[in-house]
Amino acid sequence: MRRQIAIGLVKGILIALLISSVTISCGMFGEKETDVSITQVPAPVRAAIEKVTAGSKIKSIEKIERNGKVTYEVEYEKEGKEIEAYFTEDGAQVKAAQ
């Protein structure tokens, strides 16, 4: 019984260490992702998002900071399809994927 508890604790510690090392490595490589709302994005980005997602349901918006550059990832649903679109800080769409 004690051996099973010890094995469970060791497994838990190893999982926690693995998760923390992944989190640290993302931060070390200069990437940060933050959930934001449509009201928190710059006006040009908001206008572009509203144009592209017109008639759709926005599921989430993430602000991605990587190597000093900011990109906004928008996940939305249109006509039953889940779509991702990416925008630069000036509102230019850089990529879309279904």
Residue pairs with C-beta under 8 A, 6 or more apart in sequence:
26 32
30 65
30 66
30 67
30 68
31 64
31 65
31 66
32 64
32 65
32 66
33 62
33 63
33 64
33 65
34 62
34 63
34 65
35 60
35 61
35 62
35 63
36 61
36 62
36 63
36 72
37 61
38 46
38 49
38 50
38 58
38 61
39 46
40 63
41 49
41 61
41 63
41 72
42 89
42 91
44 89
44 90
44 91
45 72
45 87
45 88
45 89
45 90
45 91
47 91
48 87
48 91
48 92
48 93
49 58
49 61
49 72
49 74
49 85
49 87
52 74
52 85
52 93
52 96
53 74
53 76
53 78
53 85
55 78
56 76
56 77
56 78
56 83
57 76
57 77
57 78
58 74
58 75
58 76
59 75
59 76
59 77
59 82
60 74
60 75
61 72
61 73
61 74
61 75
62 72
62 73
63 70
63 71
63 72
64 70
64 71
64 72
64 73
69 88
70 88
70 89
71 86
71 87
71 88
71 89
71 94
72 86
72 87
72 88
72 89
73 84
73 85
73 86
74 84
74 85
74 86
74 87
75 82
75 83
75 84
76 82
76 83
76 85
77 83
81 98
82 98
83 96
83 97
83 98
84 95
84 96
84 97
84 98
85 93
85 95
85 96
86 93
86 94
86 95
86 96
87 93
87 94
88 94
